[in-house]
Amino acid sequence: MNSFPWLTTLWLAPAVGAAVVLAVPAAHRNVARALAFAVSIGVLAVAVTVTVRFQPGGEQYQFVESHEWIPAFGVGYTLGLDGIATVLVLLTALLMPLLILAGWHDDTAAGGGRRSAHIYMALMLLVESMVLISFLALDILLFYIFFEAMLIPMYFLVGGFGARTSDAAIRAQRSRAAVKFLLYNLFGGLIMLAAVIGLYVLTAQAGLGEGSAGTFDLRTVVAAANNGQLGGSTAVVNALFLGFMFAFAVKAPLWPLHTWLPDAAVSATPSSAVLMMAVVDKVGTFGMLRYCLLLFPLASDAFAPLVITLAVIGIVYGALLAIGQTDVMRLIAYTSISHFGFIILGIFAMTTQAQSGAALYMVNHGLSTAALFLIAGFLVSRRGTRMIAEFGGVQKVAPVLAGTFLIAGLATLSLPGLAPFVSEFLVLIGTFAKYKVAAVVATGALVLAAIYVLWMYQRMMTGPVKKGNEHLRDLVPRELAVVVPLLVALLALGFYPKPVLDLVDPAVGHTLSTIGKHDPAPTVPAPEAGAAAPPAGGHK
């Protein structure tokens, strides 16, 4: 199973594909698009193969590839997959061909201007490559390098290939949004770099590397951290935890470090915005699970109440601001802030149900956000405006577009029967077992979600047809090829989430057992053997 370098192939294929696409002459726009799509399909085929071959009950990390890179400093090229990384790799590989199809004409500027299709497609593939290796890396420095490197192509996607619009003010904001995105995330990455160096010093002092060197091998450092061999005072370990956590909280994003997201999302094309919110930002929540909890179990436990408080604030804050938006794309961006709050809440509740729900939520949020944002993008590109007030009566002229928009919106508000409901339900149940107040407040945000989704739909899709909407075109076959797989996945995982949970549950169990966490015992004792059960519905 491990003789073929599956994981190297997985992340290297889109990188090589990006180089090939970049070599396509600028005049051959359709060739560049078709080649990028073909590469993304090939990556998806590899991801599916790896997922099918992954054994949920087997070793924690599978398909491991380990080679020396910089042995003098304990740096290795080490890759491996656990269950959580597997589902995120599959999500990334599944979304990429859909995003390329959705953004087939994103390189065409407003007013018919031309931008370089081969550069746009190459940047998309390059982001995919860097995200994939971030999920695969079992070397801390290797992870950090690509955690930071993915910001560069994403910056050019936002700043150089922003949303097609005739609004001069929006075009003027594009560069500012791209710089804001880059500065926020670079600053978080620099804080993390200091923590990575500090952690390396501790490994060297503990003699974990060869000779006087330390090590960046995640498995070695995690074993030492959880066996009390890593050393370091409580203050030092807490500082290192905060260094990692700060970078992941910016990337995720966690309130109040979220302010870059709405600006970047509305300034980017719908496809690159989905790539950012549904894929790139997941590296932040994934990092919390793999690095913060496993490397710093005591610090994670100490700071859990604070992180949970911030997550709950983010849940409510994002929902409230979504209700007040007049821009449909900005509204959807604020819903992501609320949803990331649920994911982080589940991670730091540190119960089996909550963390399994958080891992599942990462997948479900990617699907639901992609569906809603892309359909809204199709509508905005037809109408030429993002203002909700400019729409109305769309369901009468574009019923398929309106119907798919409704299903995606209902998934966003976690309607039972659609995928996000299962993950949100698990997060809330698992959180309630340890943090009742946080779970109750977060549950209240479900009402807010219903308000912002249904009110948005009512204003945009129902009522009389407003002037300017009379001739809106319904979804075309290419757009249906993007939307239908997302909606099918939302329905399938809504009724049958077991395949994803079968992959993530063992990884969650291993994480919790490694850091010494157990689910709270039931507060109601089980009846003793032979004792008569109380009558149904009665009281003694």
Secondary structure by P-SEA (a helix, b strand, c coil): cccccccccaaaaaaaaaaaaaaccccaaaaaaaaaaaaaaaaaaaaaaaaaaccccccccccbbbbbccccccccccccccaaaaaaaaaaaaaaaaaaaaacccccccccccccaaaaaaaaaaaaaaaaaaaccccaaaaaaaaaaaaaaaaaaaaccccccccaaaaaaaaaaaaaaaaaaaaaaaaaaaaaaaaaaaaaaaccccccbbbccaaaaaaaaaaccccccaaaaaaaaaaaaaaaaaaacccccccaaaaaaaaccaaaaaaaaacccaaaaaaaacccccccaaaaaaaaaaaaaaaaaaaaaaaaaaaacccaaaaaaaaaaaaaaaaaaaaacccaaaaaaaaaaaaaaaaaaaaaaaaaaaaaaaacccccccccccccccaaaaaaaaaaaaaaaccccccaaaaaaaaaaaaaaccaaaaaaaaaaaaaaaaaaaaaaaacccccccccccccccccaaaaaacaaaaaaaaaaaccaaaaaaacaaaaaaaaaaaccccccccccccccccccccccccc
